């Protein structure tokens, strides 16, 4: 089975596990340890002993924060990656989590122009595209 694992604010890792594995197994495979964080499976509270199903998303979330969003991000012409961010995340938070910097480029959310301060929704796609030069 394939599950996704992430610490909030970092890139999402896809992990292949044998059937009947649990959250602890997924964290170990991803090289992550719990550090004063809560565990979530598909945005629900979880423990290391909880069983996993194919397609589950395991997230380490700081105890002081709310929930999470999984967002896709790509620079035009590159692979799409997924990042886990807080529920109140902005486009800038997504860029930071993905380790990306805007360099004379525009940002779009699901194809529409966006600003770095715009809030991002769960499952949305942030795309970084070259600035289009005007003309007649």
C-alpha positions in Angstrom: 0.0 0.0 0.0 1.0 3.6 -0.5 0.6 6.2 2.2 1.7 9.8 2.5 3.6 11.1 5.5 4.6 14.7 6.4 5.4 17.0 9.2 3.3 20.1 8.9 5.1 22.7 6.8 7.3 20.2 5.0 7.2 18.2 1.8 4.9 15.2 1.7 6.7 11.8 1.3 5.0 8.8 -0.4 5.9 5.6 1.4 5.3 2.1 0.2 4.3 -0.3 3.1 3.2 -3.9 3.4 -0.5 -4.4 4.3 -1.4 -4.3 8.0 1.2 -1.7 8.9 0.5 1.1 11.4 1.3 4.8 11.8 4.5 4.1 13.7 5.8 1.9 10.8 5.0 4.8 8.3 6.9 7.3 10.5 9.9 5.0 10.8 9.9 4.5 7.0 9.8 8.2 6.5 12.6 8.9 8.9 10.3 11.0 11.2 10.0 11.1 15.0 7.3 12.7 17.0 8.5 15.9 18.6 5.8 17.4 20.8 3.3 16.9 18.0 -0.1 15.3 17.4 -0.6 12.6 14.9 -3.3 12.8 12.3 -4.6 10.3 9.8 -6.6 12.1 7.0 -7.0 15.0 9.4 -8.4 12.9 12.3 -6.5 12.4 15.6 -4.4 9.2 15.6 -1.8 7.2 17.6 1.3 5.3 16.5 -0.5 2.0 16.8 -3.4 2.9 14.5 -3.7 0.8 11.4 -3.2 2.4 7.9 -5.1 1.9 4.7 -3.9 2.5 1.1 -4.0 6.2 0.3 -4.0 7.4 4.0 -2.2 10.7 4.8 -0.3 10.7 8.1 0.7 14.2 9.4 2.7 15.4 12.4 1.0 18.6 13.6 2.2 20.9 16.3 -0.1 20.7 19.4 -0.6 24.4 19.4 -1.9 24.6 15.8 -5.2 23.7 14.3 -5.7 21.3 11.4 -3.9 20.8 8.2 -4.2 21.2 4.4 -2.4 19.2 1.8 -1.6 21.5 -1.2 0.1 20.8 -4.5 2.7 23.1 -5.8 4.8 23.3 -9.0 7.0 25.6 -11.0 5.8 25.5 -14.6 7.7 22.7 -16.3 8.7 20.8 -13.1 7.2 18.0 -11.1 4.2 18.7 -8.8 4.9 18.2 -5.2 2.6 18.1 -2.2 3.1 19.9 1.1 1.3 19.9 4.4 0.4 23.3 5.8 -1.8 24.7 8.5 -5.5 25.4 7.9 -4.9 29.2 7.8 -1.9 28.9 5.4 -1.1 31.5 2.7 0.5 31.1 -0.6 3.8 32.2 1.0 3.5 29.5 3.6 3.1 26.9 0.8 6.2 28.3 -1.0 8.2 28.1 2.2 7.1 24.6 2.9 8.1 23.5 -0.6 11.5 25.4 -0.4 10.6 27.6 -3.3 11.3 31.3 -3.9 9.6 33.5 -6.4 12.0 35.1 -8.9 10.3 37.5 -11.3 7.4 35.1 -11.6 3.6 35.1 -11.1 1.7 32.7 -8.8 -1.6 31.1 -9.6 -4.0 29.1 -7.5 -5.9 26.5 -9.7 -5.1 28.7 -12.7 -6.2 32.0 -11.3 -3.8 34.9 -10.4 -2.9 34.9 -6.7 -1.0 37.0 -4.3 1.5 35.7 -1.7 -0.9 36.7 1.1 -3.9 34.8 -0.3 -5.2 31.9 1.8 -4.9 28.4 0.3 -7.5 25.7 0.4 -7.1 22.0 0.8 -6.2 20.2 -2.4 -5.6 23.4 -4.4 -2.7 23.6 -6.9 -0.3 26.5 -6.6 1.6 27.1 -9.9 4.6 29.4 -10.4 4.7 30.7 -13.9 6.9 33.2 -15.8 5.6 36.8 -15.9 3.9 37.5 -19.2 5.2 40.6 -20.8 2.6 43.0 -22.2 2.4 44.1 -25.8 0.0 45.2 -28.4 
